[in-house]
Amino acid sequence: MSDAESKPEDDAQAEPLVSHDELVGAKDLAALRALYRERGATGTDEEVLKRAVRDWYKLAVARANEVSEDPERFEPEVETLDGVEFRVYGLCHGMLGGNESDYKEFTDEALAKLERTLFENGLGIYYPAKESIWIPDFVVLGALGSLRMGTVVGIYFWLLLLELFQDLFKLGGRADELAGFDFSRRYHAVPLETRRGLEEDPPLPSHLQIELELAELEQHGALAGFFNPFSIAPRSMFMAAFALGYAQSRELKEIDVVVGDLHTAEILHFLRNPPREHAVWKWGLAWGQKSDGARRAAMFGAKIKHLGISGLTGSLILMLQLGLLLAAYGWLRTR
């Protein structure tokens, strides 16, 4: 059996069918699939993309391990749109804003100097800011996305709790080929697109992942959040548009944005290629243009809705799990 015809579980041992630069440089998903089929990949389009994701991880790891020096400072990625300069700081935040003190000092030193900062929702808790504005990117999920998110959290509650304790007490950590990049300064010496591949199940390079997830959004419409509540491209679009709306409505010529790093390249993509007629773009723009008071009120309402749906769903599932455990314990005691 050839590498190209191997089963998915065998791909972890197979050599990538493409190079790092070929994968990053693929024009679109169709071109990527065509390249893989030229190299002998078989199966459905979905199976070919799954092979590409597995290869992407291996290629990104190899490229990252060529890096040998740490950056001196935490620097933003910069892009300009409509006369506004956007400085995008993408960071590793985990569940507690970065679980290594050295990495936290590295990021805090840069962020503490910023005058006014737009944060991805929730990150403003963990990082210093003279003025902090939260972007409600979670609204892109919609009610059904919140429902699905609550379901996932409820099912995996105990694993998430374990992860929280690991972050809180700095337990565990990576012991694989990327141990030196987990919450590390060196992570930021890796090229931006390559950093996206440093996940166990990584998103594709930004332009390919955007194409994939926006196609899902178009296909499923209001149900998209339910089918994939962890989709990142629609949230990246919303945040890029929010930042533009916020800056323009206040006549700002520059703005700082702090997000989880997987959003960074996607936000830059949308700033370079603004999808001005897309519903999500218009939505984010409108949110950014709200007055401070109107935005806070709308944010409060959106939070109540999102947390109410996801929290209630997760709680019901957790109570069901506990009920089943108690029933099983009672049954065992009668044996």
N, C-alpha and C positions, 0 to 999 in steps of 0.2 A: 504494500500500500504506500503510495507516494505521500509526501507532506501535504500536497494540495488536496488529496483525497482522504486525508486522515480524519478521524472523528474529532469533534471539538475538544474533548478532554485530552487529546494527544497534542493539540496545538501549543500547549505550554512548553513542550519539548522541541517543537519544530522551529526552524529558522524562519524569520519574517520573510514574506514573499516580496516585500518592497523595502526601499530604504527610508530613513527618516525624512529626507528632503523630498522624496517622491510622494510620501503620504501628506506632508504639510503642503506641498505644492499642487496637489490634485485640485483641478478647477472646481469640481463639484462632485456629488456622490456618484453620479453616473460615470464620470471619468475614473473615479476610484474603483468602482466595481469593474469597469472595463479593464483597468490595469491588472486587477487581481485575476480576472478570468484569462487574460493573456499569459499570466504566470502559472496558470493551471488550477486555480481555485474553482471548485464546483459547488453546487447547492443553490438554494434560493438567494435572492438579493439580501434578505435578512441574515442568512447564514454567512454570506460573504462579508457583510459589515461587521458581524460578530468576530470573524477572523481578523478583520482590520483592527478592531479594538484591541484584541489580544496582542497583535503585532505592535500596535502603537505603544502599549505599555512597555514592551521589551525594548523598542527603539528609543523611547524617551529615557528609560533607565540607563541605557548604554550612553546616550548623549550627556545625561546629567553627571554621570560618573567621570566624564572628561574634565569636569570643573574641579579646580584644585584650590581656589582662593575665595575668601569671603568678601562681599562688597563692604565698603567702608560705611556707607549710609543707606538708609531705606529711601529709595527714590521713586517718584511716581512715573507713570506712563502719561505722556502729554499729547493731547489732540485738540484741534481748534474747529469749531463749527459756528457759523453765523456770527463771527467776531468775538466769540467767547472761548477762552482757553480753559480746557478741562484737565485737571491734574488728578489722575486716578491711581489711588494707592490700593493695590490688591495684596491681601495678607492671609496667612493661615490662622484660623481662629478657633477651630474645634468647638467644644461646647462651652468653654470658659474663656474665650478670647486669647488662646495661646497658652499652652501649659508648661512652657519653659521660661524661666525668669530672664535668661540672656536674650532670648528672642523677643520677649515682651519689652525689655529695655531698648532693644534695637528699633522696634516699631514706635514705641512711645516717644523716643527722642525726636523723631521726625514729626509725629502727629501733634505733639504738644505745642509746636510752633505755629500751627495753622490758626488763622483768625476765625474762619467760619467753615464748618465741615458738614457735608452731607454724608450720612451713614446709611449703609444697608440696614434694614430693620433689625434692631436688637444689638448691633455692634457698639452703639454709643454707650452702652453700659460699661464696656470693658476698656475703652480707650480714652485718653485725655482729649479735651476739646474746649476751647474758649467759648464757642457757640456751636451747639450740636443740633442738627436737623435730621430727623429720621425719615427715610424713604419707605413707604408702606408697600414694598414690592410683593408682599404676601397676598395683596388683593387680587393679583393675577390668577391665583388659584381658583377663585370663585367658591361658592358654597359647597359644591360637590368635591372640589379639591381639598377643602378643609375637612370634609367628611372622610375622605380617603386618608388624609394625613393623620387624623385622629385614630382611624382604624389601624394604620401601620404602627403608630406609637403605642397603642394599646396592646397589639400582638407582640411587639418586640420590647415592651416596657422594661423587662428585667435586664436585657442586654444593654439597653440605653442607660439604665441605672448603673450598670457595671462600668460602662464607658465614662459616665459622669464621675464616678469615684476614681477611675484611673486618671482622668484629667485633674481632679481636685487634689489628689495626693501624689500626682506625678508617678504613677505606677505603670509598669509595662513599657510601652513604647515599641518602636519597630526594631526588629532584630534581623531584618532582611537586607537586601542590597541597597536600600534607601534609608538605612538607619541614620546616616549623617545628614539627611535632608529634612527630617521630620521636625517641624518647628525650629528651623535652623536659619541662620543668616545666609548660609551657603545656598539654600533654596532659591534666594533671589539673585544669585549669580547665574542661574540656569535661564536660558532664553524663555521669553514669555510663553510662546506656544508650546514649547517642550514641557514646561511646568504642568500643563494640563494633562499630560500623559502620566504624571507621577501619582496616579491613583490605582488602586487594585482593579477597579472597573472604570477606566477613565473615559471622560467625554472625548470625542474626536477633536482635531484642530478646530478653532472657533468657527470658521466659515462653513465647515462641513456639519458641525453640530447644530449650528443655527438653521441651516437648510433642513436638517432632519427634524428638529423640534418644531419649526414653524409649519412644516408639512403636516405634522401630527396635530398641531393646533387648528389648521385649516380643515383637516379631515374630521376632527371630533368636535370642533366648536366649543360650546359651553361645557361639554363633557371632558375636554382635554385635561383639566386639572384632576379629574377623577382617574383617568387612565394613567397619567404620569404626574403625580403631585411634586416630583423632584425635578421636573423640567427646569432648566436654568436659563435658556435663551429668552423666553418671553419676559422673565423677570429682569434680565439684563437690558432688554429693549425698554421696558418700563422705567428702569433707573436712569438710563441715558436720556430719555425724553423728560423725566422729572427734573434732572439736573439742568437741562436746557431751559425748561419752562421756569424753573426757580430763578436762574440767572437772568434771563431776559426780562421777566416781570419786575425785577429789582434793579435792572440796568447795571448788572455786574459784568465786568469784562474778564473775570477769572473766577473759578470755583474749584474747591477741593472735594473729592469724592472718595470715601473709604468703603471697600467692599471685600467680600470673600474673593480670593484670587481667581477662582474659576470664572468669575464674572468679568474680570479685567479685559481680556482680549475681546470678549463679545461686546462689551460697552464701547471699546475703541472701534470695533467694526461698525456698530450702529451710528457712531458719531461721524465716521468716514462715509457711510452709506445710509443716511437717515431715511427710514421707510415712512415718510411723512403722511402717507394715506392709510397706514396700517392702524387698526382700531386700538391695539395696545400702545402704540406710539402716541396717538392722540389722547389716550387715557392718561398716560404718564405725564404728558405735557400739561394737561388740564390740572392734574394734581399739583404739579410744581408751581403753577401760576396762582394757586389759591393764596389768599392772605394768610398770615400766620395763625390768626384766630380760627378762620374757616378750616385750615388744614388740621389744626389740633382737634377740632370738634369732629371732623370727618375721620381722622385717624382713630379717635376714641371709639366711634361707632363701628368702624371696620374691625378694630381689635376685639370688641365685645362679640361681634358676629363670628369672627374667625375662631377665637378662643372658645366661645360658647359651643360652636358646632364640633370642633376638634376635641375639646376637653370633655364634653359630654359623651361623645362616641368612644373616646379612649377609656374613660372611666367605666362605661358599661361593659366594655370588653375585659377590662382588668377585673371588675367585680365577677364577671362570668368565669374567668380563669381561677380566681380565688374560691368561688363556689364549687367549681369542679375539683379543686385540690382538697377542699374540706370534705366533699362527698367521698372522694377516693380514700382520704384518711379514715373517715368513719367506716367505710366499707372494710378497710384493712383491719381495723380494730375488732370487727365482729368475726373475722376469720379464725 
